[in-house]
Amino acid sequence: MGDKFVRVIFALFGIYDVSTIAVEKLDRTGVDVEALVANGIKETQERAKNF
């Protein structure tokens, strides 16, 4: 995942408070990908309320 790279680039601009939301298991057969992505979006929206 590119999380570490993004954190380093943000740190160059003085941004140190970074949160990562990862949606996993998208590459597995038989998994409801749309539901996983929807849960990731829901978590993102919840975190954005406290931003």
CHARMM internal coordinates of N, CA and C (Angstrom, degrees):
IC EDIT
DIST 1 N 1 CA 1.4495
DIST 1 CA 1 C 1.5276
ANGL 1 N 1 CA 1 C 108.39
DIST 1 C 2 N 1.3004
ANGL 1 CA 1 C 2 N 117.27
DIHE 1 N 1 CA 1 C 2 N 149.84
DIST 2 N 2 CA 1.4534
ANGL 1 C 2 N 2 CA 122.89
DIHE 1 CA 1 C 2 N 2 CA -176.89
DIST 2 CA 2 C 1.5126
ANGL 2 N 2 CA 2 C 113.71
DIHE 1 C 2 N 2 CA 2 C -86.33
DIST 2 C 3 N 1.3175
ANGL 2 CA 2 C 3 N 117.64
DIHE 2 N 2 CA 2 C 3 N 15.30
DIST 3 N 3 CA 1.4609
ANGL 2 C 3 N 3 CA 121.59
DIHE 2 CA 2 C 3 N 3 CA -176.87
DIST 3 CA 3 C 1.5243
ANGL 3 N 3 CA 3 C 111.90
DIHE 2 C 3 N 3 CA 3 C -58.02
DIST 3 C 4 N 1.3119
ANGL 3 CA 3 C 4 N 116.82
DIHE 3 N 3 CA 3 C 4 N -45.68
DIST 4 N 4 CA 1.4577
ANGL 3 C 4 N 4 CA 120.52
DIHE 3 CA 3 C 4 N 4 CA -177.06
DIST 4 CA 4 C 1.5293
ANGL 4 N 4 CA 4 C 110.58
DIHE 3 C 4 N 4 CA 4 C -64.19
DIST 4 C 5 N 1.3269
ANGL 4 CA 4 C 5 N 116.95
DIHE 4 N 4 CA 4 C 5 N -41.79
DIST 5 N 5 CA 1.4609
ANGL 4 C 5 N 5 CA 121.61
DIHE 4 CA 4 C 5 N 5 CA 178.69
DIST 5 CA 5 C 1.5260
ANGL 5 N 5 CA 5 C 110.59
DIHE 4 C 5 N 5 CA 5 C -60.91
DIST 5 C 6 N 1.3210
ANGL 5 CA 5 C 6 N 116.73
DIHE 5 N 5 CA 5 C 6 N -46.68
DIST 6 N 6 CA 1.4741
ANGL 5 C 6 N 6 CA 121.30
DIHE 5 CA 5 C 6 N 6 CA -179.21
DIST 6 CA 6 C 1.5242
ANGL 6 N 6 CA 6 C 110.28
DIHE 5 C 6 N 6 CA 6 C -62.53
DIST 6 C 7 N 1.3261
ANGL 6 CA 6 C 7 N 117.46
DIHE 6 N 6 CA 6 C 7 N -41.40
DIST 7 N 7 CA 1.4698
ANGL 6 C 7 N 7 CA 120.70
DIHE 6 CA 6 C 7 N 7 CA 178.59
DIST 7 CA 7 C 1.5334
ANGL 7 N 7 CA 7 C 111.70
DIHE 6 C 7 N 7 CA 7 C -61.29
DIST 7 C 8 N 1.3189
ANGL 7 CA 7 C 8 N 116.55
DIHE 7 N 7 CA 7 C 8 N -40.23
DIST 8 N 8 CA 1.4672
ANGL 7 C 8 N 8 CA 120.65
DIHE 7 CA 7 C 8 N 8 CA 179.92
DIST 8 CA 8 C 1.5273
ANGL 8 N 8 CA 8 C 110.11
DIHE 7 C 8 N 8 CA 8 C -66.43
DIST 8 C 9 N 1.3199
ANGL 8 CA 8 C 9 N 116.85
DIHE 8 N 8 CA 8 C 9 N -44.68
DIST 9 N 9 CA 1.4649
ANGL 8 C 9 N 9 CA 120.36
DIHE 8 CA 8 C 9 N 9 CA 179.78
DIST 9 CA 9 C 1.5269
ANGL 9 N 9 CA 9 C 110.43
DIHE 8 C 9 N 9 CA 9 C -63.50
DIST 9 C 10 N 1.3292
ANGL 9 CA 9 C 10 N 116.99
DIHE 9 N 9 CA 9 C 10 N -44.57
DIST 10 N 10 CA 1.4704
ANGL 9 C 10 N 10 CA 120.19
DIHE 9 CA 9 C 10 N 10 CA 177.72
DIST 10 CA 10 C 1.5248
ANGL 10 N 10 CA 10 C 110.74
DIHE 9 C 10 N 10 CA 10 C -61.27
DIST 10 C 11 N 1.3296
ANGL 10 CA 10 C 11 N 117.56
DIHE 10 N 10 CA 10 C 11 N -38.86
DIST 11 N 11 CA 1.4696
ANGL 10 C 11 N 11 CA 121.14
DIHE 10 CA 10 C 11 N 11 CA -179.81
DIST 11 CA 11 C 1.5271
ANGL 11 N 11 CA 11 C 110.75
DIHE 10 C 11 N 11 CA 11 C -62.31
DIST 11 C 12 N 1.3287
ANGL 11 CA 11 C 12 N 117.20
DIHE 11 N 11 CA 11 C 12 N -32.79
DIST 12 N 12 CA 1.4609
ANGL 11 C 12 N 12 CA 119.81
DIHE 11 CA 11 C 12 N 12 CA 177.03
DIST 12 CA 12 C 1.5258
ANGL 12 N 12 CA 12 C 111.83
DIHE 11 C 12 N 12 CA 12 C -61.20
DIST 12 C 13 N 1.3232
ANGL 12 CA 12 C 13 N 116.30
DIHE 12 N 12 CA 12 C 13 N -27.81
DIST 13 N 13 CA 1.4613
ANGL 12 C 13 N 13 CA 121.81
DIHE 12 CA 12 C 13 N 13 CA 179.28
DIST 13 CA 13 C 1.5296
ANGL 13 N 13 CA 13 C 112.33
DIHE 12 C 13 N 13 CA 13 C -98.93
DIST 13 C 14 N 1.3380
ANGL 13 CA 13 C 14 N 116.74
DIHE 13 N 13 CA 13 C 14 N 8.99
DIST 14 N 14 CA 1.4527
ANGL 13 C 14 N 14 CA 120.90
DIHE 13 CA 13 C 14 N 14 CA 176.90
DIST 14 CA 14 C 1.5195
ANGL 14 N 14 CA 14 C 114.76
DIHE 13 C 14 N 14 CA 14 C 83.68
DIST 14 C 15 N 1.3110
ANGL 14 CA 14 C 15 N 117.53
DIHE 14 N 14 CA 14 C 15 N 14.76
DIST 15 N 15 CA 1.4712
ANGL 14 C 15 N 15 CA 121.52
DIHE 14 CA 14 C 15 N 15 CA 178.82
DIST 15 CA 15 C 1.5179
ANGL 15 N 15 CA 15 C 107.86
DIHE 14 C 15 N 15 CA 15 C -100.47
DIST 15 C 16 N 1.3347
ANGL 15 CA 15 C 16 N 116.15
DIHE 15 N 15 CA 15 C 16 N 112.07
DIST 16 N 16 CA 1.4541
ANGL 15 C 16 N 16 CA 120.85
DIHE 15 CA 15 C 16 N 16 CA -176.22
DIST 16 CA 16 C 1.5276
ANGL 16 N 16 CA 16 C 112.72
DIHE 15 C 16 N 16 CA 16 C -113.47
DIST 16 C 17 N 1.3082
ANGL 16 CA 16 C 17 N 117.71
DIHE 16 N 16 CA 16 C 17 N -17.62
DIST 17 N 17 CA 1.4599
ANGL 16 C 17 N 17 CA 121.41
DIHE 16 CA 16 C 17 N 17 CA -179.00
DIST 17 CA 17 C 1.5333
ANGL 17 N 17 CA 17 C 108.74
DIHE 16 C 17 N 17 CA 17 C -92.99
DIST 17 C 18 N 1.3268
ANGL 17 CA 17 C 18 N 115.83
DIHE 17 N 17 CA 17 C 18 N 91.49
DIST 18 N 18 CA 1.4611
ANGL 17 C 18 N 18 CA 122.00
DIHE 17 CA 17 C 18 N 18 CA -175.42
DIST 18 CA 18 C 1.5243
ANGL 18 N 18 CA 18 C 108.53
DIHE 17 C 18 N 18 CA 18 C -122.97
DIST 18 C 19 N 1.3175
ANGL 18 CA 18 C 19 N 116.52
DIHE 18 N 18 CA 18 C 19 N 134.36
DIST 19 N 19 CA 1.4602
ANGL 18 C 19 N 19 CA 121.55
DIHE 18 CA 18 C 19 N 19 CA 175.91
DIST 19 CA 19 C 1.5218
ANGL 19 N 19 CA 19 C 109.24
DIHE 18 C 19 N 19 CA 19 C -114.51
DIST 19 C 20 N 1.3151
ANGL 19 CA 19 C 20 N 115.49
DIHE 19 N 19 CA 19 C 20 N 145.35
DIST 20 N 20 CA 1.4555
ANGL 19 C 20 N 20 CA 120.88
DIHE 19 CA 19 C 20 N 20 CA 179.08
DIST 20 CA 20 C 1.5225
ANGL 20 N 20 CA 20 C 109.12
DIHE 19 C 20 N 20 CA 20 C -118.33
DIST 20 C 21 N 1.3032
ANGL 20 CA 20 C 21 N 115.28
DIHE 20 N 20 CA 20 C 21 N 134.51
DIST 21 N 21 CA 1.4617
ANGL 20 C 21 N 21 CA 120.88
DIHE 20 CA 20 C 21 N 21 CA 174.19
DIST 21 CA 21 C 1.5190
ANGL 21 N 21 CA 21 C 106.39
DIHE 20 C 21 N 21 CA 21 C -118.29
DIST 21 C 22 N 1.3192
ANGL 21 CA 21 C 22 N 116.68
DIHE 21 N 21 CA 21 C 22 N 114.33
DIST 22 N 22 CA 1.4584
ANGL 21 C 22 N 22 CA 121.78
DIHE 21 CA 21 C 22 N 22 CA -177.06
DIST 22 CA 22 C 1.5232
ANGL 22 N 22 CA 22 C 109.93
DIHE 21 C 22 N 22 CA 22 C -107.65
DIST 22 C 23 N 1.3085
ANGL 22 CA 22 C 23 N 115.55
DIHE 22 N 22 CA 22 C 23 N 133.88
DIST 23 N 23 CA 1.4565
ANGL 22 C 23 N 23 CA 121.57
DIHE 22 CA 22 C 23 N 23 CA 173.36
DIST 23 CA 23 C 1.5227
ANGL 23 N 23 CA 23 C 105.92
DIHE 22 C 23 N 23 CA 23 C -107.82
DIST 23 C 24 N 1.3076
ANGL 23 CA 23 C 24 N 116.31
DIHE 23 N 23 CA 23 C 24 N 114.51
DIST 24 N 24 CA 1.4597
ANGL 23 C 24 N 24 CA 121.11
DIHE 23 CA 23 C 24 N 24 CA -174.22
DIST 24 CA 24 C 1.5250
ANGL 24 N 24 CA 24 C 111.57
DIHE 23 C 24 N 24 CA 24 C -106.86
DIST 24 C 25 N 1.3121
ANGL 24 CA 24 C 25 N 115.21
DIHE 24 N 24 CA 24 C 25 N 170.29
DIST 25 N 25 CA 1.4739
ANGL 24 C 25 N 25 CA 124.89
DIHE 24 CA 24 C 25 N 25 CA 177.49
DIST 25 CA 25 C 1.5185
ANGL 25 N 25 CA 25 C 113.31
DIHE 24 C 25 N 25 CA 25 C 68.50
DIST 25 C 26 N 1.3250
ANGL 25 CA 25 C 26 N 117.72
DIHE 25 N 25 CA 25 C 26 N 23.41
DIST 26 N 26 CA 1.4585
ANGL 25 C 26 N 26 CA 120.53
DIHE 25 CA 25 C 26 N 26 CA 179.69
DIST 26 CA 26 C 1.5231
ANGL 26 N 26 CA 26 C 112.20
DIHE 25 C 26 N 26 CA 26 C -75.06
DIST 26 C 27 N 1.3156
ANGL 26 CA 26 C 27 N 117.20
DIHE 26 N 26 CA 26 C 27 N -15.73
DIST 27 N 27 CA 1.4565
ANGL 26 C 27 N 27 CA 120.95
DIHE 26 CA 26 C 27 N 27 CA -176.65
DIST 27 CA 27 C 1.5236
ANGL 27 N 27 CA 27 C 113.47
DIHE 26 C 27 N 27 CA 27 C -97.93
DIST 27 C 28 N 1.3225
ANGL 27 CA 27 C 28 N 118.21
DIHE 27 N 27 CA 27 C 28 N 7.40
DIST 28 N 28 CA 1.4607
ANGL 27 C 28 N 28 CA 121.44
DIHE 27 CA 27 C 28 N 28 CA -177.94
DIST 28 CA 28 C 1.5236
ANGL 28 N 28 CA 28 C 111.17
DIHE 27 C 28 N 28 CA 28 C -94.32
DIST 28 C 29 N 1.3038
ANGL 28 CA 28 C 29 N 115.04
DIHE 28 N 28 CA 28 C 29 N 143.25
DIST 29 N 29 CA 1.4527
ANGL 28 C 29 N 29 CA 121.22
DIHE 28 CA 28 C 29 N 29 CA 178.62
DIST 29 CA 29 C 1.5267
ANGL 29 N 29 CA 29 C 109.50
DIHE 28 C 29 N 29 CA 29 C -74.95
DIST 29 C 30 N 1.3174
ANGL 29 CA 29 C 30 N 115.95
DIHE 29 N 29 CA 29 C 30 N 139.58
DIST 30 N 30 CA 1.4572
ANGL 29 C 30 N 30 CA 120.51
DIHE 29 CA 29 C 30 N 30 CA 176.70
DIST 30 CA 30 C 1.5180
ANGL 30 N 30 CA 30 C 114.33
DIHE 29 C 30 N 30 CA 30 C 85.55
DIST 30 C 31 N 1.3066
ANGL 30 CA 30 C 31 N 117.24
DIHE 30 N 30 CA 30 C 31 N 6.31
DIST 31 N 31 CA 1.4623
ANGL 30 C 31 N 31 CA 121.50
DIHE 30 CA 30 C 31 N 31 CA -179.86
DIST 31 CA 31 C 1.5274
ANGL 31 N 31 CA 31 C 108.53
DIHE 30 C 31 N 31 CA 31 C -97.35
DIST 31 C 32 N 1.3127
ANGL 31 CA 31 C 32 N 116.24
DIHE 31 N 31 CA 31 C 32 N 139.91
DIST 32 N 32 CA 1.4637
ANGL 31 C 32 N 32 CA 120.94
DIHE 31 CA 31 C 32 N 32 CA 177.85
DIST 32 CA 32 C 1.5310
ANGL 32 N 32 CA 32 C 108.78
DIHE 31 C 32 N 32 CA 32 C -78.94
DIST 32 C 33 N 1.3112
ANGL 32 CA 32 C 33 N 115.29
DIHE 32 N 32 CA 32 C 33 N 91.06
DIST 33 N 33 CA 1.4680
ANGL 32 C 33 N 33 CA 122.01
DIHE 32 CA 32 C 33 N 33 CA -175.30
DIST 33 CA 33 C 1.5211
ANGL 33 N 33 CA 33 C 110.55
DIHE 32 C 33 N 33 CA 33 C -62.01
DIST 33 C 34 N 1.3182
ANGL 33 CA 33 C 34 N 117.35
DIHE 33 N 33 CA 33 C 34 N -41.65
DIST 34 N 34 CA 1.4647
ANGL 33 C 34 N 34 CA 120.16
DIHE 33 CA 33 C 34 N 34 CA -178.51
DIST 34 CA 34 C 1.5263
ANGL 34 N 34 CA 34 C 111.26
DIHE 33 C 34 N 34 CA 34 C -61.77
DIST 34 C 35 N 1.3202
ANGL 34 CA 34 C 35 N 117.41
DIHE 34 N 34 CA 34 C 35 N -37.71
DIST 35 N 35 CA 1.4632
ANGL 34 C 35 N 35 CA 120.82
DIHE 34 CA 34 C 35 N 35 CA 178.42
DIST 35 CA 35 C 1.5284
ANGL 35 N 35 CA 35 C 110.94
DIHE 34 C 35 N 35 CA 35 C -68.22
DIST 35 C 36 N 1.3273
ANGL 35 CA 35 C 36 N 116.67
DIHE 35 N 35 CA 35 C 36 N -40.04
DIST 36 N 36 CA 1.4655
ANGL 35 C 36 N 36 CA 119.81
DIHE 35 CA 35 C 36 N 36 CA 178.53
DIST 36 CA 36 C 1.5263
ANGL 36 N 36 CA 36 C 111.00
DIHE 35 C 36 N 36 CA 36 C -63.66
DIST 36 C 37 N 1.3239
ANGL 36 CA 36 C 37 N 116.26
DIHE 36 N 36 CA 36 C 37 N -43.95
DIST 37 N 37 CA 1.4639
ANGL 36 C 37 N 37 CA 120.27
DIHE 36 CA 36 C 37 N 37 CA 179.08
DIST 37 CA 37 C 1.5238
ANGL 37 N 37 CA 37 C 110.11
DIHE 36 C 37 N 37 CA 37 C -65.85
DIST 37 C 38 N 1.3249
ANGL 37 CA 37 C 38 N 117.21
DIHE 37 N 37 CA 37 C 38 N -40.39
DIST 38 N 38 CA 1.4649
ANGL 37 C 38 N 38 CA 120.69
DIHE 37 CA 37 C 38 N 38 CA 178.14
DIST 38 CA 38 C 1.5282
ANGL 38 N 38 CA 38 C 110.77
DIHE 37 C 38 N 38 CA 38 C -61.28
DIST 38 C 39 N 1.3227
ANGL 38 CA 38 C 39 N 117.22
DIHE 38 N 38 CA 38 C 39 N -39.89
DIST 39 N 39 CA 1.4674
ANGL 38 C 39 N 39 CA 120.17
DIHE 38 CA 38 C 39 N 39 CA 176.98
DIST 39 CA 39 C 1.5206
ANGL 39 N 39 CA 39 C 111.35
DIHE 38 C 39 N 39 CA 39 C -65.62
DIST 39 C 40 N 1.3310
ANGL 39 CA 39 C 40 N 116.98
DIHE 39 N 39 CA 39 C 40 N -37.75
DIST 40 N 40 CA 1.4609
ANGL 39 C 40 N 40 CA 120.63
DIHE 39 CA 39 C 40 N 40 CA 176.65
DIST 40 CA 40 C 1.5129
ANGL 40 N 40 CA 40 C 111.81
DIHE 39 C 40 N 40 CA 40 C -64.42
DIST 40 C 41 N 1.3164
ANGL 40 CA 40 C 41 N 116.54
DIHE 40 N 40 CA 40 C 41 N -40.91
DIST 41 N 41 CA 1.4684
ANGL 40 C 41 N 41 CA 120.74
DIHE 40 CA 40 C 41 N 41 CA 177.72
DIST 41 CA 41 C 1.5210
ANGL 41 N 41 CA 41 C 110.32
DIHE 40 C 41 N 41 CA 41 C -65.70
DIST 41 C 42 N 1.3222
ANGL 41 CA 41 C 42 N 116.63
DIHE 41 N 41 CA 41 C 42 N -40.77
DIST 42 N 42 CA 1.4687
ANGL 41 C 42 N 42 CA 120.83
DIHE 41 CA 41 C 42 N 42 CA 179.19
DIST 42 CA 42 C 1.5305
ANGL 42 N 42 CA 42 C 110.29
DIHE 41 C 42 N 42 CA 42 C -62.65
DIST 42 C 43 N 1.3277
ANGL 42 CA 42 C 43 N 116.56
DIHE 42 N 42 CA 42 C 43 N -43.58
DIST 43 N 43 CA 1.4724
ANGL 42 C 43 N 43 CA 119.84
DIHE 42 CA 42 C 43 N 43 CA 178.09
DIST 43 CA 43 C 1.5247
ANGL 43 N 43 CA 43 C 111.20
DIHE 42 C 43 N 43 CA 43 C -63.37
DIST 43 C 44 N 1.3205
ANGL 43 CA 43 C 44 N 116.41
DIHE 43 N 43 CA 43 C 44 N -39.03
DIST 44 N 44 CA 1.4677
ANGL 43 C 44 N 44 CA 120.86
DIHE 43 CA 43 C 44 N 44 CA 177.72
DIST 44 CA 44 C 1.5249
ANGL 44 N 44 CA 44 C 110.89
DIHE 43 C 44 N 44 CA 44 C -62.29
DIST 44 C 45 N 1.3089
ANGL 44 CA 44 C 45 N 116.64
DIHE 44 N 44 CA 44 C 45 N -43.83
DIST 45 N 45 CA 1.4617
ANGL 44 C 45 N 45 CA 120.65
DIHE 44 CA 44 C 45 N 45 CA 179.58
DIST 45 CA 45 C 1.5182
ANGL 45 N 45 CA 45 C 111.13
DIHE 44 C 45 N 45 CA 45 C -64.71
DIST 45 C 46 N 1.3286
ANGL 45 CA 45 C 46 N 118.04
DIHE 45 N 45 CA 45 C 46 N -37.91
DIST 46 N 46 CA 1.4685
ANGL 45 C 46 N 46 CA 121.21
DIHE 45 CA 45 C 46 N 46 CA 177.90
DIST 46 CA 46 C 1.5270
ANGL 46 N 46 CA 46 C 111.17
DIHE 45 C 46 N 46 CA 46 C -65.07
DIST 46 C 47 N 1.3244
ANGL 46 CA 46 C 47 N 115.90
DIHE 46 N 46 CA 46 C 47 N -43.31
DIST 47 N 47 CA 1.4720
ANGL 46 C 47 N 47 CA 119.13
DIHE 46 CA 46 C 47 N 47 CA 178.67
DIST 47 CA 47 C 1.5127
ANGL 47 N 47 CA 47 C 111.73
DIHE 46 C 47 N 47 CA 47 C -67.02
DIST 47 C 48 N 1.3201
ANGL 47 CA 47 C 48 N 117.07
DIHE 47 N 47 CA 47 C 48 N -33.93
DIST 48 N 48 CA 1.4707
ANGL 47 C 48 N 48 CA 120.84
DIHE 47 CA 47 C 48 N 48 CA -179.58
DIST 48 CA 48 C 1.5243
ANGL 48 N 48 CA 48 C 111.57
DIHE 47 C 48 N 48 CA 48 C -66.05
DIST 48 C 49 N 1.3085
ANGL 48 CA 48 C 49 N 117.38
DIHE 48 N 48 CA 48 C 49 N -27.82
DIST 49 N 49 CA 1.4691
ANGL 48 C 49 N 49 CA 120.52
DIHE 48 CA 48 C 49 N 49 CA 178.49
DIST 49 CA 49 C 1.5277
ANGL 49 N 49 CA 49 C 111.13
DIHE 48 C 49 N 49 CA 49 C -64.96
DIST 49 C 50 N 1.3214
ANGL 49 CA 49 C 50 N 117.12
DIHE 49 N 49 CA 49 C 50 N -28.59
DIST 50 N 50 CA 1.4663
ANGL 49 C 50 N 50 CA 121.84
DIHE 49 CA 49 C 50 N 50 CA -178.42
DIST 50 CA 50 C 1.5209
ANGL 50 N 50 CA 50 C 112.41
DIHE 49 C 50 N 50 CA 50 C -99.44
DIST 50 C 51 N 1.3044
ANGL 50 CA 50 C 51 N 117.47
DIHE 50 N 50 CA 50 C 51 N 10.80
DIST 51 N 51 CA 1.4545
ANGL 50 C 51 N 51 CA 121.54
DIHE 50 CA 50 C 51 N 51 CA -177.08
DIST 51 CA 51 C 1.4957
ANGL 51 N 51 CA 51 C 111.26
DIHE 50 C 51 N 51 CA 51 C -75.94
END
COOR INIT
IC SEED 1 N 1 CA 1 C
IC BUILD
